[in-house]
């Protein structure tokens, strides 16, 4: 029955479930089914020290009654198991089988939209466990050859294959296969009292040969050069100053501090200061920000979201003016903001919610060196580390690799810097955007679990921000 559910042979079972739910008085019933195949590997020094394969299958059933919804997940994909989960979701909303007869509202499923048709061999084309381990050990060997004072060398690889099927009583019927792979290298360098911990992660979607094509020497060079520069760096002095943020993973600040506030889940919770700001200036006119699921190979790219809707390019902010919110099915129902193909979830155990995909500040007209030249005394953040964000956009993020800017020139490396601010205050201070937009793979945790996303930006200049240090 598990395999049959993921083919057109499962349509009859799905239609029976959907009709059962609508007949009980549900305004909409949705079934999300999945099968997954995960592999994780860790290399430490010159050995593979952890191998983590896992497999899963299951379904999540969501029932709407007006603006309210009930959700139940199950690993039992038999007819009885799915029916039991549906009846539990109906009971959450006070609905019972046999008490109503509104089956005429369900007209059957439309023809299957099969995004997976050209992806059936992706899992077989991925490297074997042994081949993936060899590639990681090549990476840690490059770290040993290229680095100095390295106490710890690590490499990690993760492969996530997922087959999904979405069916809903509005006729939605779609299937897809997704493939995400990520590879990372990290080091701990130590020399006496000096320490530097540096890591980089690279990821892609829908590219089975990505690990085979990975240039591990280039990645190791980047990590070792950063560790070498930061090992003996002095601590930065705290203060309010202009900051230039590098492209790629520098976009994590926009993602965390502002992007989440533009999801309709935040409107529902009453935690976004931008709820009534569509059409208003919320950022500097230099800022245009986009969320989309279309960039080739990017971590947040989708053929369809987890509600069966095709992705689109959503301009969130244009020339500083808020244009749109990121919205899913429930967000559209409860807030009135049109769906954007952004209903996403970690697995069948979560109901979909409005979530980011590939989210970035768009390119501007300047060269990166123009931004640095415009600063008399400030900080250049080449690589960002971890951080935390409050519910309404307050943030602090560590700078993994930073340099002073003096008289428009890059100066000595510094460590210990933390960027501290509030999205509503910082967005109007992003006064310059360079022309070197680049993206980086990441993971995002929120109400519907941890999902694959892309962050990004060109080099940007923030006119003034609080820099924590010593």
N, C-alpha and C positions, 0 to 999 in steps of 0.2 A: 504494500500500500504506500510505503514511503516513496519509492521510485515513481509510482503511478501518479502521485500528487503533482509531480514536476513535469508532467506531459499533458497533452490535451485529453488523455484518458481520465485525468483528475477533474476535468471540468464539471462532470455530472455531480460528483460529490460536493464540489465547491458551490454549485448552484443550489443543491439541496440545503446546504448550510445557510446560504444567504437568504433563501426564501423562508427558511424556518425563522430566522431572526427578524425579517421584515414582517412576517405574519404575526409575530408577537408584539408589534408596534414600534420597532426600532426605525428611526428615520434613515439610518445608514448602518450597514454592517461591512466590516473589512477583515480579510484574512491575509496575514503575512506569514509565509512559510519559508524556511531556509535549510540549507545543508552547508556545513563549513568543514574546511580541512586546513589546520594551522600547523606550522613548523617554526620553532624558535631554536636558535643555536647561539651559544656563547663561547668565544675563544678567550682564554687568559694566558698571557705570555705566548707559548708555542703549542698549547694543547687545547682541544675542545673539552670544556669542563661541564657543559650543560646541553642536553638535547631535550626539547620539549614539544613533542607532537600532541595534537588533540583533534578530536572530531566531534561534531555535534549536529543535531537536527531538531527541528521543532517548529511550532507555529504560535503566533500571537493573534488573538481575535479581539477586535475592538468594536464596540457597539455604541452608536450615538442615539440619543433621544433629545432632540432640540440641541441646546448648547452643552448638555451634559454627556459624559461618555463613561463607559466601563470597559476594562481591559483585563484579559486573562491569557496567560501563556501556558503551553503544554509541550511535553516531549512525546506525547502519544498521538501519532498521526493517523491512527485508525479512525474509522467512521465514529465509533463509540467515543473515542477520546476527544475528537474534535467537537462532537455534539455536546459532550459534557462541559467542555470549556466554554462553548457558546452559551449554553444555558446558565452557567455561572456569571458570565458577563451581562446577560440579560437581567438576571436577578439583582445585580448591583443597581440597576435603574428601575427596579420595581416592575419589570416586564416578565410575563409568564407565557409559555406556549399554550395555545388554545383559547386565550382570553380575547384575542382580536383576530381580524382577518383583513389584513391590508396587503396580501401577497400581490395584488395587482400593481403595487408600486414597484415591483421588481420585474424587469422585462428580460432578464437573462444576461449572461456575460457576452460582451462583444468578442470578436475574433481575437485570438491570442496575439499580442505584440511580443515577438520573440527576439529580444535584443541579444540573446545568448547564441543564436544560430551560428555565428562565426567564431565562437569562443569555446567550443566544446573540448578542444585539445589543449587549452591553456595549462591546465594542471600537469599534464604529461610533458609539456615542453619546459617546465621549470627544472632547474638543476636538482639532481638527487641530493639526499642528505650528505653523502660522502663528498660530492662535488662542491656543495655549499660550504662544508667544513674546510675543504682544501683552500677555497677562495678566502675564507676568513683567516686562515693561518698564513696565507701569503700577505694579507694586510698587516698582521701583527709582526711578521718578519720584516716588512718594510719599515714599520715603526722602530724596530730595534736597530736597523741599519741607518736610518735617517735622524733619529733622535739622540739627545744627550741627557744624562742624569735621569733616565726613565726608571722608575721603581715599579710601575704597573703598566702593562699594555693589554688592551682589551679590544675585541672585535665582536660585533653582534649581527645577527641576521634574523629577519622575521618574514615569513611568507603566509599570507592570509588569502585563501580561496573561498569564495562564497557564491552559492547559487540561491537565488531568491525568486519567489513567486508571489504576486500580489493580485488579489481578487476582491472586488467590492460590489455592493448592491447597486451602485450607479453605473455598472457595466464594465468597470475597469478590470482588465485581465492582461497581465504583463509578466514576463520572465526575463531574468538577466543572470549573467555570471560576472563576478568582480574578482580582480586579482590585485592585491597590494603587496609590494615587497619593499623592505627597508634594510639598509646596511649602515652600521655605525662603527667608528673607531674612536677610542679615547685613551688618554694617557694620564698618569700622575708622574710629574717630574719633581725631583727633590735634590737639593744640594745644601747640606747643612740646615740652617733655619729657613731656607727659601723653599717655597712650594708653589706649584702651578698644576691645576687640574683642567684639562682641555678635552672637549669631545665634539665630534661632528656627526650628523646623521644625514643620510641621503635616502630618498624614497621615490617610488613611482607607482603608477597604476596601469594595469592592462598591458604590461610588457614582460612576457614570460622569460626572455633572455637577459633581463636587466642585470642580474648578478654576474652572469657570464661576461657581459660587456663592461662591467664596473672597472674603472681604472684605479686599482687599489694603491698604486704608487703615488698618483696625484693626490688622492685623499690623505695618505699618510704624510706626504710632504706638507700639506696644509696644516694638519694637526701638529706636526713637529715644529714647524716654523712658529706657530702661535705659542706653543709651550715654551720654546726657547726665548721668545721675546718677553713673555710674562713672568718667567721664573724669578728674575731679580727686579721686577718692576717695583717702584715705590708706590705707597698708598696715596690715593687721590685725596685732596682736601675737599671737605664738604662745602657746599654753597649753592647759590642760585646762579645759573650760567646758561649760555646758549650751548646746544648740543647738536652734533651732526650724527645721525643714525645711518649705518650702512644698509645696503639693500638686502634682499633675501630674508633671513630670519629676523632682521630688525622689525619686520612687519608683525611680529608676535605682540607688540604693544598695542597696535591698532586692533588686532584680532581680540585680544583679551579685554582691553579697557573700553573700546567703543563698539566693536562688532557685536558682542553679546547684547549690548543695549539696544541693538537694532533688530533683534529677534522678537517676534510677536509673543513668545512665552514671557518676555520681560514686561510687555504691556499688560498681559493677563495677571501677572504678579504685582503690578504697580511699582516695579523697581527700576524703570528707565526714566531718566529726566527728559527724554526726547519724545515721549508718547504723543504729545500734541504739537510737534515741531515740524511736521512735513510742510515743505514750502518755506521754511525759515532757515536763516544762516546759522549753522551750528559749528562750522569750521572755517578756517581761513579760505578765501577765494582760490588759493593755490591748490586746494585739496579736492580731488575727485576720487571716490572710493567705489570699488566694484566687488560684488560677490557673484560667482558663476560656477557652473559645473561642466565647462566645455574645454578648458585648456588641455591640449594633447599630453597625456602621460602624467598630469599633475595628480597629487595625492587625493584631492577632493573632487576629481572629475567623475561623472556618472553618466550612464546611458539613460537611467531613470532614477528617481528618488525612491524611498522606501514606502511611498504611497502610489507608485506606478506612474508618476508624472514625469514627463521629459524635462531636463534641466534647461535653464535659460541664463542669459547674462543680465544681471540685475544691477543697475546703477543705484547705489545707496545714497551717495553724496555727489553732487555735481557742482563744481566751482563753489564749494563750501555750503551749498543748500541741500538740506535733507530731501531726498526724492521718494524713497521707498523703505519699507521694512521687509525683512526676510520672513516668509510666511509658509506655514503648512496648512493642512486641511482644518485642524482645530483652530489655528490662528485666524484663518479666513472667517470661520464660523463665528468666533467670539469677538474679533476685533474689527472685522470688515476689510482688512488688508488682503488683497488678492494673493492667492497661492503663487509661489515662485519656483516650485520644484525643489523645495528645501526641507521636505519632511524626511528626517533621518533618524536612525536608531542604531545602537551597537549590535543588537541581535533580536531574535524573536521574543526575548524576555522583556523587551521594552516597547512601550507605545511610541510611535514616531512623534517628533516635536520639531519646531522650526530651528534649524541648525545651519551653520555656515558650511560652505564648500571650499572653493578657492577664493580667498578674501584678501584684497590688497588695495593699497593706495596706488593710483595709476601714475604713469610716467608724466613728468613735467618737461619744461623747455631747457633746463639748465644742465651743465656738466657737473659731475661730482666735485671736481676741484673748485668750481665756482662757489659752492656752499662752504667749503673749508676756507677759501680765501676771504669770505665775508665775515669771519669770526676773528676778533682780536684776542680774546681769551675764552676758551671753552673746552669741551670734551668731544672727542671722536669715538664713537662706539662701533667698533668693527664687528664684534660678535656679542650677542646677548645670551644670557644664561636663564636660569629659572626665576620665578617670581610668584606674586600672588595678586589677586584682584578682589575688591569688595563688591557687594551686590549692586552698587550704583555707579561703578566705574573708578573707584579709587584704586591705585595700583602702586606696586613697587617691583622693579625688575633689576636683577643683578647684571652687571656688564662683565662678560667673560674675558673680552680683550678690548682694552681701551687705550687711548693716547691723548695727551694734552694737545690743544691747538693754541699756538702762540703766534700772534701777528700774521694770521692767515696761513700758517704752515704747521704741518704735523710735527709734534715734539716727542718727548719721551713717553714710553709706555707707562701706564698706571694701572693699579688693581684696587679691588675693594670698592668700586663705584656701584651705587644703586640709584636708579632713576625712580623718583617718587612724584606722583601727581594725581590728577583727577581728569578724566576724559573730557568733561565739559569745559575745563579750564585750558587743557593742553591743546585740544583740536584747533582752536583759533590761533594758536601760536606756531603752527606748522606753516612757515612762510615761504619755503622754497622746496621744490621737488625736482630731482634730477631726471635724466632721460634713460636711466639704466635699470628699469624695472626688472626684477628677478624674483623667483618664487622658491619656497623651501617647504619640504614635507613636515607635517606635525600631527599631533594627536590632540583632540579636544574632548574634555569631559563636561557633561552637563546633565540635564534632567533625563535624557534618553540614552545615557551611557557614554562610553568613549568611542569616538569615531575618527576616521581619517580625514584630515583637512590640509589645505595649503595656506600658508601665510606668505606675505610678500609686500614689497614696496621698492621704489627706487631709493637712492640716497635722499634723505629728507633733513631739513634744518628746523629745529624747534628753537624759537627765539629765546625762550627762558624756561628752565625747568629745575626743580630741586634735585641736586646730586648729593646723595648721602655718601659719606666716606669717613676718614679719620681727621 
